[in-house]
Amino acid sequence: MKEKIHYVIEAVLAVAVIILFILQFSGKKSDSTERFSESNVSFGEAMPVAYINIDSIFSNYTYSTDLNEQFTRMYENSQANLTERMRKLQADAENFQRKIQTGTFLSEERAIAERDRIAKSEEEYRRLEQKLSQDLNNEQIRISEELRNAIITNLREFNIDKKFHIIYGKAGDNILYADDAYNITEEAIKFLNMKYAGSPQAAAAAGENK
């Protein structure tokens, strides 16, 4: 079950990956020239760009981990609900079969009524399964939008002083090579967590975890 949970959560958060985050400015040189002068990158020949490791965002951005835990609880509750319903349905079906074999039913009408009740319970289970699946899908969309909007909004504020023209999201091998001088992951996460710490979402998450 843990592998399935991980797969579903990964699908949720993957939607929020920022492959390319573009900010337009007046074309002035970045105020962060010292970053590049310390590496083998000649800033005079480079665009004012940077990148953020998306995996690190998922692992170290507190809002992302809180949303992760929130979705995990919802998923586990849904599975527990379905498991309990299925267990009862199977027990009723086995009991019905046993009564048929032993001739326990007092009349054919009672046997038919019990059969129909079990069939109705199975139909209700299937409807519940579909509903919970749709609820999880809707939650995926909501969480993805919330995380994406939070990252973009805060990176815009983060970039006011940095003045990067482009901030890339590095996910897997989508960036085949980049000098470490362009890596702003650590300071970006620090800024994101600082902004999140005093937010209503953080207070709500803390209350849910008590």
Buried (B, 14 or more C-beta within 10 A) or exposed (E): EEEEBEEBBEEBBEEBBBEEBEBEEEEEEBEBEEBBEEEEBEBEEBEBBBBBBBBBBBEBBBBBEBBBBBBBEBBEEBBEEBEEBEEEBEEBBEEBEEBEEEEEBEEEEEBEEBBEEBEEBBEEBEEBBEEBEEEBEEBBEEBBEBBBEBBBEBBEEBBEEBBBBBBBBBBEEEBEEBEEBBBBBEBBBEBBBEBBEEEEBBEEBEEEEE
